[in-house]
């Protein structure tokens, strides 16, 4: 019996490791869906056959750019035309402001000159009435002339630790203090000197009259609208020793001592043999009557 060679069977091909994940494999191998492929093909076809559309878009963009450039050019031309007119009007306004400012300064100088002339004439008239006790008293209270004689020198200054940030003043609901001298403090000091027998008073060289006012503007103290800075030197002409003693024993002198003890405000008083007080810069007359041959009518 003839022998046939043994039939060899081909070995089975090994299966893919991901054979059990056919769906996932299909998705990975064909990541571009047929719908996407068709859309890409249509887009490609439109690009090849849509040259007129692209040309229109380019022409529209170019037209827009030309229009924008035209608008900018026209605006620049109008601004260039209007610039000289605006500059001329601005210069005319500046010149007018300068003229009006110079005129106002000139008027202020004239007012100051007239005020000084009136004050000088008033002081001269008061000096010519010398020997009349009433006129001498009026001249003294009005500060119309210089005064010299014995008196006291009182220096009042802020505390060393005085705040400079404009804190709450004394007397407010917070009861806080900055250690600074206030306008009401100087009012009490001056009134206390008058009541103690002072005949003439000045603060930092500013002569006080019967019409003088001591006020505050922020942190500054104003005497007749003129700002003063500490220390405040108060000169009072009168019977030096008696004036100093009476002031220190007065309620206002005790008030100043309380400021010194409680708030650190510094003060010193000394008796001087000769003090000189300048006349007030101007004398304000509230009422006046004409003089007749028989006297004042």
BELRATA-V210241 format. One record per pair of residues at least 24 apart in sequence whose C-alpha atoms are under 7 Angstrom apart, sorted by sequence separation. I is the first residue (numbers start at 0). J is the second residue. D is the distance in whole Angstrom. If there is no record, write none. Layout:
I/J/D + I/J/D
This chain:
156/180/7 + 186/213/6 + 243/270/7 + 203/231/6 + 202/231/6 + 203/232/5 + 202/232/6 + 203/233/7 + 240/270/6 + 182/213/6 + 202/233/5 + 239/270/5 + 182/214/6 + 201/233/6 + 202/234/7 + 239/271/7 + 182/215/6 + 200/233/7 + 201/234/5 + 200/234/6 + 201/235/7 + 200/235/4 + 199/235/6 + 200/236/7 + 199/236/5 + 182/220/6 + 197/235/6 + 198/236/6 + 236/274/7 + 197/236/6 + 198/237/6 + 197/237/5 + 196/237/7 + 197/242/7 + 196/242/6 + 195/242/6 + 195/245/6 + 195/246/5 + 165/218/7 + 192/246/6 + 191/246/6 + 191/249/7 + 191/251/5 + 191/252/7 + 188/251/6 + 142/206/7 + 187/251/6 + 142/207/7 + 142/208/6 + 141/208/5 + 140/208/5 + 141/209/6 + 140/209/6 + 206/276/7 + 206/277/7 + 157/229/7 + 206/278/6 + 156/229/6 + 206/279/5 + 156/230/4 + 155/230/6 + 156/231/6 + 201/276/7 + 154/230/7 + 155/231/5 + 154/231/6 + 155/232/7 + 154/232/4 + 153/232/6 + 154/233/6 + 152/232/7 + 153/233/5 + 152/233/6 + 153/234/6 + 152/234/5 + 151/234/6 + 152/235/7 + 151/235/5 + 178/262/6 + 150/235/5 + 151/236/7 + 178/263/6 + 150/236/4 + 178/264/6 + 149/236/6 + 150/237/5 + 148/236/6 + 149/237/6 + 150/238/6 + 151/239/5 + 149/238/6 + 150/239/4 + 149/239/6 + 151/243/6 + 158/263/5 + 158/264/4 + 157/264/5 + 158/265/6 + 156/264/6 + 157/265/6 + 156/265/5 + 155/265/6 + 156/266/6 + 155/266/4 + 154/266/5 + 155/267/7 + 154/267/5 + 153/267/6 + 154/268/6 + 153/268/4 + 152/268/6 + 153/269/7 + 151/268/7 + 152/269/5 + 151/269/6 + 152/270/6 + 151/270/4 + 152/271/7 + 150/270/6 + 151/271/5 + 150/271/5 + 149/271/6 + 150/272/7 + 149/272/4 + 150/273/7 + 148/272/7 + 149/273/4 + 150/274/7 + 148/273/5 + 149/274/6 + 147/273/6 + 148/274/5 + 147/274/5 + 148/275/7 + 147/275/4 + 146/275/6 + 147/276/6 + 146/276/5 + 145/276/6 + 146/277/7 + 145/277/5 + 145/278/5 + 144/278/5 + 143/278/6 + 142/278/5 + 143/279/6 + 142/279/5 + 143/282/7 + 141/282/6 + 118/281/5 + 118/282/6 + 115/281/7 + 114/281/7
